[in-house]
Amino acid sequence: MTDLPPFRSVGVGARSRGQRGFTLLEILVAISIALVLATLVGLSVRGSDRGLQIDAQRLALLLSLAREEAQVRGAPIRFDADDLGYRFLIRRGTRWEPLLDDDDLRARDWSGPTGLSLRSDDARERIEFGRDVVDSPFELALEQGGETASIQANGLGVFEVRF
């Protein structure tokens, strides 16, 4: 038998004396942390630019839900908004009351000051859904920080967002 030096177990990442530098694991951890931070910064910057898009898409879904809810409840539901936020109202007797018993149709704030304009063939001033299956088509234009989006309703329950 030959004389071999005694076997020595060395753990992962252990360094011999005098060796400098980083292990592969340390480099991978540092790169992963940098990527996560870069992604978070990118999403926060891009998220602020997409505020109108998110607001318009959410509102289109909520208008569709309000339309269906009016048919199910058998009571008209109205969309009410100003430049800071919006809400849905339900007709109870002779009064319009905030819709408080539906968490999806709760009052919400816009992501920033938002201007609205409604265009329809019947020259109505408000979006209101009733028990009818067919509504009047309309277009709701949203303006936020110089950007515009529109929600187009065909009267049959389809709400399309355009930028």
N, C-alpha and C positions, 0 to 999 in steps of 0.2 A: 504494500500500500504506500501511496505517496503521502507526504505530509501536506495536508491542506489546512488553510487557516480555519479556525472554528466558524461555523455557520452563525451569521448574525441576522436577526429579523429586523427589517427596517419598515416602519409604518408608511402609509401613503402620505406624501407631502413632506416627509422628513428630509432634511438636508445634511450633507456631511459638512464638517467644519470648514469654514472659509469659503463655502460656495455662496454665490450671490445670485439674485434674480428672483423671479416669481415662478411658482409652479403653474402648470397648465390649468389646474382647478381654480387657482386664484385669478388668473386672467379671464377664465370663462365667467366667474362670478362678477368680476368688475364689468365685463362687457354686457352681461345680462342686466345689471343694475342701470347702466347707461342707456340701454335700449328701452327699459321700462320708463325711465325718466323722460327720454325723448318722445316716447309715445304719449305720455300724459300731457306734456307740453303741447304737442301737436294737436291732440284732441281738444284741449281747452281753447286753443286759438281757433281751430276750425269750428268748434261748437258755437263760438260767439258769432261767427259768420253765417251759421246755418240756423240762427234763431227763427227767422221768418219761415224757412222751409219746415222746420219742426212744428211751429205754431199752425201753419196752414194744413199740414198733413194731419195733425191731431184734430183740428177743428173739422176737417172733412169727415173724419171717422165719427166724431161726436154728433155732427149734424145728421149723419146716417142713423146713428143710434137714437137720437131724439125723434126722428121721423118714425122709426119702428115703435118706439115707446109711446108715441101719441096714438098710434093705431091699436096697440095692445091695451092701453089704459082707456081708450075711448074718450080722451080729453085733449084739447089742443095744447101744444107745447110751442113756446116762442123763444127765439134766440135774441138776447139783448146784450149789447156791447158798447164800450166806449174805448178811448185810446189806451186805457190802463189794463182792462180785462174784460171778461165776458161771463155770462151766466145763462141758464135756461129757466124759463118761467112756465108754470102750468096754470091753465084756466080752471078755477074752482068757483062754480056759481057765476057771479058777475065780476069776479076779481082775478087779476093775474098775481100769482104768488110764486116766490122762489121755489124751485124744485129741490127740496132738502132731503128727501128720502131716497135719493139715487146718487151713490158715491161717484159714479162715472160722469154724471151730468152736473157735478158740483161747479160752483163758481171758480174761475181760474184767472190768473194774471197772464198777460202777454209777456214774452221775453224782453220786450222793449216797447216804447210808445208806438202804437199802431193805429194808422188811419184806415177807415173802412168806407167802401161805397158799394151800394147794392144796385144792380141793374136787372130788370125783369120786364117781360112783355106786358104784364098787367100793372106796371107802375106801382107796385106795392112798396111800402116803406120799411117793412120788417119781414124777417123770415119766420114763418109760422107754419107748423105742421098740424094737420087734423087727422080725422079718421079715414079720409079718402086715400085710395091707393095711388091715384095720380095727382101730382101737384103741378103748379106752374113752374116751368124752368126758370132758373135765375143764375146770375153770376155775382159772386161776392169778391170784390177786389180788396186786397190787403196791401198796405204800404208801411214799410218799417225801415228807417234809416236809409232812405233812397232806393231800396229794393222793393220790388213788387211781386205779388203772387196772386193767383185767382183760384177760386173754387167754383167750378161749374156744375150745376145740378140739372139733370135732364128731365126731372119731374117724375121719373120712374124709380127713384132710389139710388141712382148712380151719381156719385160725387167725385169729380175729377179735379186734381190739383195741377195747376200749370204755373211755371216760373218764367 
